[in-house]
Amino acid sequence: MIEDNGCGIKASDLSRVFEKGFTGSNRNKANATGMGLYLSKKLCDRLGLKLDIASTEKEYTRLTITFPKGTVHNFSE
């Protein structure tokens, strides 16, 4: 689990945070690319991991990576 106590994410934006290029409506950083969470989700999907996000605006954002018990990954594909 990774959690911060930053600006949080608006509820209306939460369903889109894993989309390529999405930076949210409350961003004030001009250099945001919208690639970080997108690539994290793609990698987790590829590895068979679950990536969940929870956030409350102006309070926190929490990402949870779940490693399935007893799974074997074939990295040669």
All heavy atoms as a GROMACS GRO file, in nm:
protein
  593
    1MET      N    1   0.084  -0.116   0.000
    1MET     CA    2   0.000   0.000   0.000
    1MET      C    3   0.090   0.124   0.000
    1MET      O    4   0.189   0.130   0.071
    1MET     CB    5  -0.090   0.000   0.124
    1MET     CG    6  -0.184   0.115   0.127
    1MET     SD    7  -0.296   0.126   0.268
    1MET     CE    8  -0.295  -0.031   0.340
    2ILE      N    9   0.052   0.219  -0.083
    2ILE     CA   10   0.122   0.347  -0.091
    2ILE      C   11   0.016   0.455  -0.068
    2ILE      O   12  -0.087   0.455  -0.135
    2ILE     CB   13   0.188   0.367  -0.229
    2ILE    CG1   14   0.285   0.253  -0.259
    2ILE    CG2   15   0.256   0.502  -0.237
    2ILE    CD1   16   0.325   0.243  -0.403
    3GLU      N   17   0.041   0.543   0.027
    3GLU     CA   18  -0.058   0.645   0.060
    3GLU      C   19   0.011   0.779   0.081
    3GLU      O   20   0.122   0.786   0.133
    3GLU     CB   21  -0.132   0.605   0.187
    3GLU     CG   22  -0.244   0.700   0.225
    3GLU     CD   23  -0.326   0.650   0.342
    3GLU    OE1   24  -0.329   0.528   0.366
    3GLU    OE2   25  -0.388   0.734   0.408
    4ASP      N   26  -0.056   0.885   0.038
    4ASP     CA   27  -0.006   1.019   0.066
    4ASP      C   28  -0.115   1.100   0.134
    4ASP      O   29  -0.228   1.055   0.149
    4ASP     CB   30   0.043   1.089  -0.062
    4ASP     CG   31  -0.069   1.130  -0.157
    4ASP    OD1   32  -0.188   1.132  -0.116
    4ASP    OD2   33  -0.039   1.162  -0.271
    5ASN      N   34  -0.079   1.217   0.179
    5ASN     CA   35  -0.177   1.306   0.241
    5ASN      C   36  -0.183   1.438   0.162
    5ASN      O   37  -0.194   1.545   0.219
    5ASN     CB   38  -0.145   1.331   0.389
    5ASN     CG   39  -0.009   1.394   0.409
    5ASN    OD1   40   0.070   1.405   0.316
    5ASN    ND2   41   0.019   1.433   0.531
    6GLY      N   42  -0.178   1.424   0.031
    6GLY     CA   43  -0.176   1.540  -0.058
    6GLY      C   44  -0.314   1.591  -0.093
    6GLY      O   45  -0.409   1.580  -0.015
    7CYS      N   46  -0.329   1.639  -0.215
    7CYS     CA   47  -0.452   1.706  -0.258
    7CYS      C   48  -0.565   1.610  -0.287
    7CYS      O   49  -0.680   1.652  -0.301
    7CYS     CB   50  -0.425   1.794  -0.379
    7CYS     SG   51  -0.372   1.705  -0.526
    8GLY      N   52  -0.538   1.480  -0.298
    8GLY     CA   53  -0.642   1.384  -0.328
    8GLY      C   54  -0.691   1.397  -0.471
    8GLY      O   55  -0.643   1.479  -0.548
    9ILE      N   56  -0.788   1.314  -0.506
    9ILE     CA   57  -0.842   1.311  -0.642
    9ILE      C   58  -0.993   1.330  -0.633
    9ILE      O   59  -1.059   1.266  -0.548
    9ILE     CB   60  -0.809   1.177  -0.710
    9ILE    CG1   61  -0.657   1.159  -0.720
    9ILE    CG2   62  -0.873   1.168  -0.849
    9ILE    CD1   63  -0.613   1.021  -0.760
   10LYS      N   64  -1.048   1.413  -0.719
   10LYS     CA   65  -1.192   1.434  -0.721
   10LYS      C   66  -1.263   1.303  -0.752
   10LYS      O   67  -1.216   1.223  -0.834
   10LYS     CB   68  -1.230   1.536  -0.828
   10LYS     CG   69  -1.190   1.677  -0.795
   10LYS     CD   70  -1.240   1.772  -0.903
   10LYS     CE   71  -1.201   1.914  -0.869
   10LYS     NZ   72  -1.256   2.009  -0.966
   11ALA      N   73  -1.376   1.280  -0.688
   11ALA     CA   74  -1.455   1.158  -0.710
   11ALA      C   75  -1.490   1.142  -0.858
   11ALA      O   76  -1.489   1.030  -0.911
   11ALA     CB   77  -1.580   1.160  -0.624
   12SER      N   78  -1.518   1.252  -0.926
   12SER     CA   79  -1.554   1.245  -1.067
   12SER      C   80  -1.436   1.204  -1.156
   12SER      O   81  -1.457   1.158  -1.268
   12SER     CB   82  -1.610   1.380  -1.114
   12SER     OG   83  -1.514   1.482  -1.096
   13ASP      N   84  -1.314   1.220  -1.109
   13ASP     CA   85  -1.194   1.184  -1.185
   13ASP      C   86  -1.144   1.044  -1.153
   13ASP      O   87  -1.066   0.987  -1.230
   13ASP     CB   88  -1.080   1.282  -1.157
   13ASP     CG   89  -1.104   1.420  -1.217
   13ASP    OD1   90  -1.191   1.432  -1.305
   13ASP    OD2   91  -1.035   1.514  -1.175
   14LEU      N   92  -1.184   0.989  -1.043
   14LEU     CA   93  -1.126   0.864  -0.992
   14LEU      C   94  -1.137   0.748  -1.090
   14LEU      O   95  -1.044   0.668  -1.103
   14LEU     CB   96  -1.190   0.828  -0.859
   14LEU     CG   97  -1.109   0.742  -0.764
   14LEU    CD1   98  -0.969   0.797  -0.742
   14LEU    CD2   99  -1.180   0.726  -0.633
   15SER      N  100  -1.246   0.739  -1.162
   15SER     CA  101  -1.264   0.627  -1.255
   15SER      C  102  -1.175   0.638  -1.378
   15SER      O  103  -1.162   0.542  -1.454
   15SER     CB  104  -1.410   0.618  -1.298
   15SER     OG  105  -1.447   0.732  -1.372
   16ARG      N  106  -1.112   0.753  -1.398
   16ARG     CA  107  -1.031   0.774  -1.519
   16ARG      C  108  -0.881   0.777  -1.495
   16ARG      O  109  -0.803   0.791  -1.589
   16ARG     CB  110  -1.072   0.908  -1.583
   16ARG     CG  111  -1.219   0.909  -1.626
   16ARG     CD  112  -1.252   1.031  -1.706
   16ARG     NE  113  -1.169   1.036  -1.826
   16ARG     CZ  114  -1.136   1.150  -1.888
   16ARG    NH1  115  -1.178   1.266  -1.843
   16ARG    NH2  116  -1.059   1.146  -1.994
   17VAL      N  117  -0.836   0.763  -1.372
   17VAL     CA  118  -0.694   0.785  -1.340
   17VAL      C  119  -0.599   0.687  -1.409
   17VAL      O  120  -0.481   0.718  -1.425
   17VAL     CB  121  -0.666   0.785  -1.188
   17VAL    CG1  122  -0.737   0.900  -1.121
   17VAL    CG2  123  -0.704   0.652  -1.126
   18PHE      N  124  -0.648   0.572  -1.453
   18PHE     CA  125  -0.561   0.475  -1.520
   18PHE      C  126  -0.564   0.490  -1.672
   18PHE      O  127  -0.502   0.413  -1.744
   18PHE     CB  128  -0.598   0.332  -1.481
   18PHE     CG  129  -0.577   0.303  -1.334
   18PHE    CD1  130  -0.682   0.261  -1.255
   18PHE    CD2  131  -0.453   0.318  -1.275
   18PHE    CE1  132  -0.664   0.233  -1.120
   18PHE    CE2  133  -0.433   0.292  -1.141
   18PHE     CZ  134  -0.538   0.249  -1.063
   19GLU      N  135  -0.633   0.591  -1.723
   19GLU     CA  136  -0.638   0.617  -1.867
   19GLU      C  137  -0.510   0.687  -1.912
   19GLU      O  138  -0.459   0.776  -1.844
   19GLU     CB  139  -0.757   0.706  -1.902
   19GLU     CG  140  -0.891   0.641  -1.884
   19GLU     CD  141  -1.006   0.734  -1.916
   19GLU    OE1  142  -0.983   0.842  -1.976
   19GLU    OE2  143  -1.119   0.699  -1.879
   20LYS      N  144  -0.463   0.649  -2.029
   20LYS     CA  145  -0.342   0.708  -2.086
   20LYS      C  146  -0.362   0.858  -2.108
   20LYS      O  147  -0.457   0.901  -2.171
   20LYS     CB  148  -0.310   0.641  -2.219
   20LYS     CG  149  -0.179   0.686  -2.280
   20LYS     CD  150  -0.152   0.606  -2.407
   20LYS     CE  151  -0.020   0.643  -2.467
   20LYS     NZ  152   0.007   0.565  -2.589
   21GLY      N  153  -0.274   0.939  -2.050
   21GLY     CA  154  -0.274   1.083  -2.068
   21GLY      C  155  -0.366   1.160  -1.976
   21GLY      O  156  -0.366   1.283  -1.980
   22PHE      N  157  -0.441   1.093  -1.891
   22PHE     CA  158  -0.534   1.164  -1.803
   22PHE      C  159  -0.459   1.227  -1.685
   22PHE      O  160  -0.383   1.160  -1.617
   22PHE     CB  161  -0.642   1.070  -1.750
   22PHE     CG  162  -0.744   1.139  -1.665
   22PHE    CD1  163  -0.840   1.220  -1.723
   22PHE    CD2  164  -0.743   1.126  -1.528
   22PHE    CE1  165  -0.933   1.286  -1.646
   22PHE    CE2  166  -0.836   1.190  -1.449
   22PHE     CZ  167  -0.932   1.271  -1.508
   23THR      N  168  -0.478   1.357  -1.663
   23THR     CA  169  -0.408   1.426  -1.554
   23THR      C  170  -0.502   1.482  -1.449
   23THR      O  171  -0.457   1.538  -1.351
   23THR     CB  172  -0.320   1.540  -1.608
   23THR    OG1  173  -0.401   1.632  -1.680
   23THR    CG2  174  -0.208   1.486  -1.695
   24GLY      N  175  -0.631   1.473  -1.468
   24GLY     CA  176  -0.725   1.520  -1.366
   24GLY      C  177  -0.760   1.666  -1.382
   24GLY      O  178  -0.688   1.743  -1.446
   25SER      N  179  -0.870   1.704  -1.322
   25SER     CA  180  -0.917   1.841  -1.336
   25SER      C  181  -0.863   1.935  -1.229
   25SER      O  182  -0.876   2.056  -1.241
   25SER     CB  183  -1.070   1.844  -1.334
   25SER     OG  184  -1.118   1.788  -1.213
   26ASN      N  185  -0.802   1.881  -1.124
   26ASN     CA  186  -0.750   1.968  -1.019
   26ASN      C  187  -0.597   1.979  -1.023
   26ASN      O  188  -0.534   2.011  -0.925
   26ASN     CB  189  -0.795   1.921  -0.881
   26ASN     CG  190  -0.740   1.785  -0.843
   26ASN    OD1  191  -0.691   1.712  -0.928
   26ASN    ND2  192  -0.749   1.751  -0.716
   27ARG      N  193  -0.538   1.954  -1.140
   27ARG     CA  194  -0.392   1.960  -1.155
   27ARG      C  195  -0.348   2.103  -1.178
   27ARG      O  196  -0.406   2.175  -1.258
   27ARG     CB  197  -0.346   1.876  -1.274
   27ARG     CG  198  -0.377   1.729  -1.264
   27ARG     CD  199  -0.299   1.659  -1.159
   27ARG     NE  200  -0.157   1.679  -1.181
   27ARG     CZ  201  -0.063   1.637  -1.100
   27ARG    NH1  202  -0.095   1.575  -0.991
   27ARG    NH2  203   0.062   1.659  -1.124
   28ASN      N  204  -0.246   2.144  -1.109
   28ASN     CA  205  -0.189   2.276  -1.134
   28ASN      C  206  -0.042   2.266  -1.175
   28ASN      O  207   0.027   2.364  -1.179
   28ASN     CB  208  -0.206   2.367  -1.012
   28ASN     CG  209  -0.149   2.308  -0.886
   28ASN    OD1  210  -0.088   2.202  -0.890
   28ASN    ND2  211  -0.172   2.374  -0.774
   29LYS      N  212   0.001   2.145  -1.207
   29LYS     CA  213   0.138   2.127  -1.256
   29LYS      C  214   0.134   2.111  -1.407
   29LYS      O  215   0.077   2.016  -1.458
   29LYS     CB  216   0.202   2.003  -1.192
   29LYS     CG  217   0.223   2.018  -1.043
   29LYS     CD  218   0.294   1.897  -0.987
   29LYS     CE  219   0.316   1.912  -0.838
   29LYS     NZ  220   0.380   1.797  -0.780
   30ALA      N  221   0.194   2.204  -1.476
   30ALA     CA  222   0.191   2.204  -1.622
   30ALA      C  223   0.269   2.088  -1.683
   30ALA      O  224   0.247   2.052  -1.798
   30ALA     CB  225   0.244   2.336  -1.675
   31ASN      N  226   0.362   2.029  -1.608
   31ASN     CA  227   0.446   1.923  -1.664
   31ASN      C  228   0.392   1.783  -1.639
   31ASN      O  229   0.460   1.685  -1.664
   31ASN     CB  230   0.589   1.936  -1.612
   31ASN     CG  231   0.597   1.926  -1.461
   31ASN    OD1  232   0.494   1.922  -1.392
   31ASN    ND2  233   0.717   1.923  -1.407
   32ALA      N  234   0.268   1.766  -1.592
   32ALA     CA  235   0.210   1.634  -1.572
   32ALA      C  236   0.187   1.568  -1.708
   32ALA      O  237   0.145   1.632  -1.803
   32ALA     CB  238   0.078   1.647  -1.496
   33THR      N  239   0.215   1.438  -1.716
   33THR     CA  240   0.199   1.366  -1.843
   33THR      C  241   0.081   1.271  -1.844
   33THR      O  242   0.037   1.228  -1.950
   33THR     CB  243   0.326   1.284  -1.875
   33THR    OG1  244   0.341   1.184  -1.774
   33THR    CG2  245   0.448   1.373  -1.884
   34GLY      N  246   0.032   1.231  -1.727
   34GLY     CA  247  -0.075   1.133  -1.722
   34GLY      C  248  -0.030   0.994  -1.760
   34GLY      O  249  -0.110   0.911  -1.801
   35MET      N  250   0.099   0.966  -1.744
   35MET     CA  251   0.152   0.835  -1.782
   35MET      C  252   0.184   0.745  -1.662
   35MET      O  253   0.187   0.623  -1.675
   35MET     CB  254   0.279   0.852  -1.866
   35MET     CG  255   0.253   0.916  -2.001
   35MET     SD  256   0.139   0.825  -2.104
   35MET     CE  257   0.235   0.682  -2.143
   36GLY      N  258   0.206   0.802  -1.544
   36GLY     CA  259   0.250   0.723  -1.430
   36GLY      C  260   0.153   0.615  -1.387
   36GLY      O  261   0.188   0.496  -1.380
   37LEU      N  262   0.029   0.652  -1.358
   37LEU     CA  263  -0.070   0.553  -1.316
   37LEU      C  264  -0.111   0.463  -1.431
   37LEU      O  265  -0.140   0.345  -1.412
   37LEU     CB  266  -0.192   0.621  -1.254
   37LEU     CG  267  -0.167   0.685  -1.117
   37LEU    CD1  268  -0.291   0.760  -1.070
   37LEU    CD2  269  -0.127   0.581  -1.015
   38TYR      N  270  -0.112   0.516  -1.552
   38TYR     CA  271  -0.142   0.436  -1.670
   38TYR      C  272  -0.041   0.322  -1.684
   38TYR      O  273  -0.078   0.205  -1.699
   38TYR     CB  274  -0.141   0.523  -1.796
   38TYR     CG  275  -0.139   0.445  -1.924
   38TYR    CD1  276  -0.254   0.382  -1.970
   38TYR    CD2  277  -0.023   0.435  -2.000
   38TYR    CE1  278  -0.253   0.308  -2.089
   38TYR    CE2  279  -0.021   0.363  -2.118
   38TYR     CZ  280  -0.136   0.300  -2.162
   38TYR     OH  281  -0.134   0.226  -2.278
   39LEU      N  282   0.088   0.355  -1.677
   39LEU     CA  283   0.192   0.253  -1.691
   39LEU      C  284   0.192   0.157  -1.572
   39LEU      O  285   0.215   0.037  -1.589
   39LEU     CB  286   0.329   0.319  -1.708
   39LEU     CG  287   0.349   0.391  -1.840
   39LEU    CD1  288   0.481   0.467  -1.839
   39LEU    CD2  289   0.344   0.294  -1.957
   40SER      N  290   0.164   0.207  -1.454
   40SER     CA  291   0.157   0.121  -1.335
   40SER      C  292   0.048   0.017  -1.352
   40SER      O  293   0.068  -0.101  -1.323
   40SER     CB  294   0.129   0.204  -1.210
   40SER     OG  295   0.234   0.294  -1.186
   41LYS      N  296  -0.068   0.058  -1.401
   41LYS     CA  297  -0.180  -0.033  -1.422
   41LYS      C  298  -0.148  -0.135  -1.529
   41LYS      O  299  -0.175  -0.255  -1.515
   41LYS     CB  300  -0.305   0.047  -1.459
   41LYS     CG  301  -0.426  -0.037  -1.490
   41LYS     CD  302  -0.481  -0.103  -1.367
   41LYS     CE  303  -0.616  -0.167  -1.399
   41LYS     NZ  304  -0.633  -0.293  -1.333
   42LYS      N  305  -0.088  -0.090  -1.640
   42LYS     CA  306  -0.050  -0.182  -1.748
   42LYS      C  307   0.047  -0.288  -1.698
   42LYS      O  308   0.035  -0.406  -1.730
   42LYS     CB  309   0.014  -0.105  -1.864
   42LYS     CG  310  -0.082  -0.021  -1.942
   42LYS     CD  311  -0.184  -0.107  -2.011
   42LYS     CE  312  -0.189  -0.074  -2.157
   42LYS     NZ  313  -0.291  -0.151  -2.227
   43LEU      N  314   0.146  -0.246  -1.619
   43LEU     CA  315   0.245  -0.339  -1.566
   43LEU      C  316   0.180  -0.439  -1.470
   43LEU      O  317   0.206  -0.560  -1.477
   43LEU     CB  318   0.357  -0.263  -1.495
   43LEU     CG  319   0.470  -0.346  -1.439
   43LEU    CD1  320   0.539  -0.426  -1.547
   43LEU    CD2  321   0.571  -0.257  -1.368
   44CYS      N  322   0.094  -0.390  -1.381
   44CYS     CA  323   0.025  -0.479  -1.288
   44CYS      C  324  -0.061  -0.579  -1.363
   44CYS      O  325  -0.062  -0.698  -1.330
   44CYS     CB  326  -0.059  -0.399  -1.188
   44CYS     SG  327   0.039  -0.321  -1.059
   45ASP      N  328  -0.132  -0.534  -1.465
   45ASP     CA  329  -0.214  -0.625  -1.545
   45ASP      C  330  -0.128  -0.732  -1.610
   45ASP      O  331  -0.163  -0.850  -1.610
   45ASP     CB  332  -0.292  -0.548  -1.653
   45ASP     CG  333  -0.404  -0.464  -1.598
   45ASP    OD1  334  -0.441  -0.479  -1.478
   45ASP    OD2  335  -0.456  -0.380  -1.674
   46ARG      N  336  -0.016  -0.692  -1.663
   46ARG     CA  337   0.075  -0.785  -1.731
   46ARG      C  338   0.131  -0.890  -1.634
   46ARG      O  339   0.151  -1.005  -1.670
   46ARG     CB  340   0.188  -0.706  -1.795
   46ARG     CG  341   0.296  -0.786  -1.858
   46ARG     CD  342   0.271  -0.805  -2.003
   46ARG     NE  343   0.389  -0.866  -2.061
   46ARG     CZ  344   0.384  -0.952  -2.158
   46ARG    NH1  345   0.270  -0.983  -2.213
   46ARG    NH2  346   0.493  -1.004  -2.206
   47LEU      N  347   0.156  -0.848  -1.510
   47LEU     CA  348   0.213  -0.937  -1.410
   47LEU      C  349   0.107  -1.014  -1.331
   47LEU      O  350   0.139  -1.094  -1.243
   47LEU     CB  351   0.300  -0.858  -1.312
   47LEU     CG  352   0.425  -0.795  -1.372
   47LEU    CD1  353   0.494  -0.706  -1.270
   47LEU    CD2  354   0.520  -0.902  -1.424
   48GLY      N  355  -0.020  -0.990  -1.360
   48GLY     CA  356  -0.126  -1.059  -1.289
   48GLY      C  357  -0.151  -1.006  -1.150
   48GLY      O  358  -0.200  -1.078  -1.062
   49LEU      N  359  -0.118  -0.880  -1.128
   49LEU     CA  360  -0.138  -0.817  -0.998
   49LEU      C  361  -0.261  -0.727  -1.004
   49LEU      O  362  -0.301  -0.682  -1.110
   49LEU     CB  363  -0.016  -0.732  -0.961
   49LEU     CG  364   0.119  -0.802  -0.968
   49LEU    CD1  365   0.231  -0.704  -0.938
   49LEU    CD2  366   0.123  -0.920  -0.872
   50LYS      N  367  -0.320  -0.702  -0.889
   50LYS     CA  368  -0.436  -0.615  -0.881
   50LYS      C  369  -0.393  -0.478  -0.829
   50LYS      O  370  -0.322  -0.471  -0.728
   50LYS     CB  371  -0.540  -0.676  -0.788
   50LYS     CG  372  -0.669  -0.600  -0.782
   50LYS     CD  373  -0.769  -0.674  -0.693
   50LYS     CE  374  -0.896  -0.594  -0.682
   50LYS     NZ  375  -0.991  -0.654  -0.588
   51LEU      N  376  -0.433  -0.372  -0.897
   51LEU     CA  377  -0.400  -0.236  -0.855
   51LEU      C  378  -0.531  -0.162  -0.828
   51LEU      O  379  -0.614  -0.147  -0.917
   51LEU     CB  380  -0.320  -0.164  -0.964
   51LEU     CG  381  -0.276  -0.020  -0.934
   51LEU    CD1  382  -0.186  -0.015  -0.812
   51LEU    CD2  383  -0.206   0.041  -1.055
   52ASP      N  384  -0.548  -0.120  -0.704
   52ASP     CA  385  -0.668  -0.047  -0.663
   52ASP      C  386  -0.629   0.092  -0.616
   52ASP      O  387  -0.520   0.112  -0.564
   52ASP     CB  388  -0.739  -0.119  -0.548
   52ASP     CG  389  -0.797  -0.252  -0.589
   52ASP    OD1  390  -0.873  -0.254  -0.687
   52ASP    OD2  391  -0.767  -0.353  -0.523
   53ILE      N  392  -0.722   0.186  -0.632
   53ILE     CA  393  -0.699   0.323  -0.587
   53ILE      C  394  -0.819   0.370  -0.506
   53ILE      O  395  -0.933   0.336  -0.536
   53ILE     CB  396  -0.671   0.417  -0.706
   53ILE    CG1  397  -0.626   0.555  -0.657
   53ILE    CG2  398  -0.790   0.425  -0.799
   53ILE    CD1  399  -0.563   0.642  -0.764
   54ALA      N  400  -0.789   0.444  -0.402
   54ALA     CA  401  -0.893   0.509  -0.321
   54ALA      C  402  -0.842   0.649  -0.291
   54ALA      O  403  -0.723   0.670  -0.270
   54ALA     CB  404  -0.916   0.433  -0.192
   55SER      N  405  -0.933   0.746  -0.292
   55SER     CA  406  -0.890   0.883  -0.268
   55SER      C  407  -1.007   0.966  -0.218
   55SER      O  408  -1.122   0.943  -0.254
   55SER     CB  409  -0.835   0.945  -0.396
   55SER     OG  410  -0.781   1.072  -0.370
   56THR      N  411  -0.975   1.062  -0.135
   56THR     CA  412  -1.070   1.164  -0.091
   56THR      C  413  -1.005   1.298  -0.118
   56THR      O  414  -0.893   1.323  -0.073
   56THR     CB  415  -1.103   1.149   0.060
   56THR    OG1  416  -1.163   1.021   0.080
   56THR    CG2  417  -1.199   1.257   0.105
   57GLU      N  418  -1.075   1.380  -0.193
   57GLU     CA  419  -1.020   1.510  -0.230
   57GLU      C  420  -0.982   1.591  -0.106
   57GLU      O  421  -1.055   1.594  -0.007
   57GLU     CB  422  -1.121   1.588  -0.315
   57GLU     CG  423  -1.063   1.711  -0.378
   57GLU     CD  424  -1.162   1.781  -0.470
   57GLU    OE1  425  -1.280   1.745  -0.473
   57GLU    OE2  426  -1.116   1.874  -0.537
   58LYS      N  427  -0.867   1.653  -0.112
   58LYS     CA  428  -0.809   1.736  -0.005
   58LYS      C  429  -0.770   1.656   0.119
   58LYS      O  430  -0.746   1.715   0.224
   58LYS     CB  431  -0.903   1.850   0.034
   58LYS     CG  432  -0.931   1.945  -0.082
   58LYS     CD  433  -1.025   2.054  -0.043
   58LYS     CE  434  -1.054   2.140  -0.165
   58LYS     NZ  435  -1.162   2.232  -0.144
   59GLU      N  436  -0.761   1.523   0.107
   59GLU     CA  437  -0.722   1.441   0.222
   59GLU      C  438  -0.609   1.343   0.190
   59GLU      O  439  -0.504   1.349   0.249
   59GLU     CB  440  -0.842   1.365   0.278
   59GLU     CG  441  -0.941   1.454   0.348
   59GLU     CD  442  -1.050   1.375   0.418
   59GLU    OE1  443  -1.024   1.260   0.460
   59GLU    OE2  444  -1.162   1.427   0.427
   60TYR      N  445  -0.634   1.249   0.097
   60TYR     CA  446  -0.534   1.143   0.072
   60TYR      C  447  -0.560   1.075  -0.062
   60TYR      O  448  -0.668   1.086  -0.119
   60TYR     CB  449  -0.536   1.038   0.182
   60TYR     CG  450  -0.659   0.949   0.174
   60TYR    CD1  451  -0.654   0.828   0.106
   60TYR    CD2  452  -0.779   0.987   0.232
   60TYR    CE1  453  -0.766   0.748   0.095
   60TYR    CE2  454  -0.891   0.907   0.222
   60TYR     CZ  455  -0.884   0.787   0.154
   60TYR     OH  456  -0.995   0.709   0.144
   61THR      N  457  -0.461   1.000  -0.106
   61THR     CA  458  -0.475   0.904  -0.215
   61THR      C  459  -0.400   0.778  -0.172
   61THR      O  460  -0.289   0.786  -0.120
   61THR     CB  461  -0.416   0.957  -0.347
   61THR    OG1  462  -0.487   1.075  -0.384
   61THR    CG2  463  -0.427   0.854  -0.459
   62ARG      N  464  -0.463   0.662  -0.193
   62ARG     CA  465  -0.404   0.534  -0.152
   62ARG      C  466  -0.409   0.437  -0.269
   62ARG      O  467  -0.515   0.411  -0.325
   62ARG     CB  468  -0.482   0.475  -0.035
   62ARG     CG  469  -0.431   0.341   0.011
   62ARG     CD  470  -0.519   0.279   0.121
   62ARG     NE  471  -0.540   0.374   0.228
   62ARG     CZ  472  -0.661   0.409   0.274
   62ARG    NH1  473  -0.771   0.358   0.222
   62ARG    NH2  474  -0.672   0.495   0.373
   63LEU      N  475  -0.295   0.384  -0.306
   63LEU     CA  476  -0.285   0.279  -0.407
   63LEU      C  477  -0.248   0.149  -0.337
   63LEU      O  478  -0.158   0.146  -0.253
   63LEU     CB  479  -0.180   0.312  -0.512
   63LEU     CG  480  -0.225   0.419  -0.611
   63LEU    CD1  481  -0.113   0.508  -0.651
   63LEU    CD2  482  -0.290   0.352  -0.729
   64THR      N  483  -0.317   0.042  -0.373
   64THR     CA  484  -0.290  -0.088  -0.314
   64THR      C  485  -0.259  -0.187  -0.425
   64THR      O  486  -0.338  -0.202  -0.518
   64THR     CB  487  -0.412  -0.138  -0.233
   64THR    OG1  488  -0.447  -0.039  -0.136
   64THR    CG2  489  -0.382  -0.269  -0.163
   65ILE      N  490  -0.145  -0.254  -0.414
   65ILE     CA  491  -0.107  -0.358  -0.508
   65ILE      C  492  -0.125  -0.491  -0.436
   65ILE      O  493  -0.069  -0.512  -0.329
   65ILE     CB  494   0.039  -0.344  -0.556
   65ILE    CG1  495   0.060  -0.209  -0.623
   65ILE    CG2  496   0.075  -0.458  -0.650
   65ILE    CD1  497   0.204  -0.178  -0.656
   66THR      N  498  -0.205  -0.580  -0.496
   66THR     CA  499  -0.231  -0.710  -0.437
   66THR      C  500  -0.161  -0.817  -0.519
   66THR      O  501  -0.181  -0.827  -0.640
   66THR     CB  502  -0.382  -0.739  -0.432
   66THR    OG1  503  -0.446  -0.633  -0.361
   66THR    CG2  504  -0.411  -0.871  -0.364
   67PHE      N  505  -0.078  -0.895  -0.451
   67PHE     CA  506  -0.008  -1.007  -0.513
   67PHE      C  507  -0.088  -1.134  -0.484
   67PHE      O  508  -0.098  -1.174  -0.368
   67PHE     CB  509   0.133  -1.021  -0.455
   67PHE     CG  510   0.225  -0.908  -0.490
   67PHE    CD1  511   0.214  -0.786  -0.424
   67PHE    CD2  512   0.320  -0.922  -0.589
   67PHE    CE1  513   0.299  -0.680  -0.455
   67PHE    CE2  514   0.404  -0.816  -0.621
   67PHE     CZ  515   0.393  -0.696  -0.554
   68PRO      N  516  -0.145  -1.198  -0.586
   68PRO     CA  517  -0.225  -1.317  -0.563
   68PRO      C  518  -0.143  -1.430  -0.502
   68PRO      O  519  -0.029  -1.452  -0.542
   68PRO     CB  520  -0.275  -1.356  -0.702
   68PRO     CG  521  -0.253  -1.236  -0.787
   68PRO     CD  522  -0.141  -1.160  -0.725
   69LYS      N  523  -0.201  -1.495  -0.406
   69LYS     CA  524  -0.133  -1.606  -0.339
   69LYS      C  525  -0.124  -1.727  -0.431
   69LYS      O  526  -0.221  -1.764  -0.496
   69LYS     CB  527  -0.211  -1.645  -0.213
   69LYS     CG  528  -0.144  -1.750  -0.130
   69LYS     CD  529  -0.223  -1.777  -0.004
   69LYS     CE  530  -0.154  -1.884   0.079
   69LYS     NZ  531  -0.230  -1.912   0.201
   70GLY      N  532  -0.004  -1.785  -0.438
   70GLY     CA  533   0.015  -1.910  -0.510
   70GLY      C  534   0.014  -1.898  -0.662
   70GLY      O  535  -0.012  -1.996  -0.729
   71THR      N  536   0.042  -1.783  -0.717
   71THR     CA  537   0.044  -1.771  -0.862
   71THR      C  538   0.188  -1.780  -0.912
   71THR      O  539   0.283  -1.745  -0.844
   71THR     CB  540  -0.015  -1.637  -0.909
   71THR    OG1  541   0.059  -1.530  -0.850
   71THR    CG2  542  -0.161  -1.626  -0.872
   72VAL      N  543   0.201  -1.832  -1.032
   72VAL     CA  544   0.331  -1.843  -1.097
   72VAL      C  545   0.325  -1.760  -1.224
   72VAL      O  546   0.229  -1.767  -1.300
   72VAL     CB  547   0.363  -1.990  -1.132
   72VAL    CG1  548   0.495  -2.001  -1.206
   72VAL    CG2  549   0.363  -2.075  -1.007
   73HIS      N  550   0.428  -1.679  -1.246
   73HIS     CA  551   0.431  -1.592  -1.363
   73HIS      C  552   0.536  -1.642  -1.462
   73HIS      O  553   0.644  -1.683  -1.424
   73HIS     CB  554   0.466  -1.448  -1.322
   73HIS     CG  555   0.366  -1.391  -1.227
   73HIS    ND1  556   0.242  -1.353  -1.264
   73HIS    CD2  557   0.375  -1.369  -1.093
   73HIS    CE1  558   0.176  -1.308  -1.160
   73HIS    NE2  559   0.254  -1.317  -1.054
   74ASN      N  560   0.500  -1.637  -1.589
   74ASN     CA  561   0.592  -1.670  -1.695
   74ASN      C  562   0.638  -1.540  -1.760
   74ASN      O  563   0.564  -1.479  -1.835
   74ASN     CB  564   0.523  -1.761  -1.798
   74ASN     CG  565   0.617  -1.803  -1.909
   74ASN    OD1  566   0.733  -1.763  -1.912
   74ASN    ND2  567   0.567  -1.883  -2.001
   75PHE      N  568   0.760  -1.498  -1.731
   75PHE     CA  569   0.811  -1.370  -1.778
   75PHE      C  570   0.875  -1.380  -1.917
   75PHE      O  571   0.921  -1.282  -1.970
   75PHE     CB  572   0.913  -1.312  -1.680
   75PHE     CG  573   0.851  -1.275  -1.549
   75PHE    CD1  574   0.874  -1.350  -1.436
   75PHE    CD2  575   0.767  -1.166  -1.538
   75PHE    CE1  576   0.817  -1.317  -1.314
   75PHE    CE2  577   0.709  -1.130  -1.419
   75PHE     CZ  578   0.734  -1.206  -1.307
   76SER      N  579   0.875  -1.498  -1.978
   76SER     CA  580   0.940  -1.514  -2.109
   76SER      C  581   0.849  -1.477  -2.225
   76SER      O  582   0.891  -1.478  -2.338
   76SER     CB  583   0.989  -1.658  -2.125
   76SER     OG  584   0.878  -1.747  -2.122
   77GLU      N  585   0.724  -1.443  -2.199
   77GLU     CA  586   0.630  -1.407  -2.308
   77GLU      C  587   0.663  -1.273  -2.367
   77GLU      O  588   0.706  -1.183  -2.308
   77GLU     CB  589   0.488  -1.406  -2.254
   77GLU     CG  590   0.441  -1.542  -2.214
   77GLU     CD  591   0.296  -1.538  -2.162
   77GLU    OE1  592   0.228  -1.437  -2.177
   77GLU    OE2  593   0.257  -1.639  -2.105
   0.00000   0.00000   0.00000
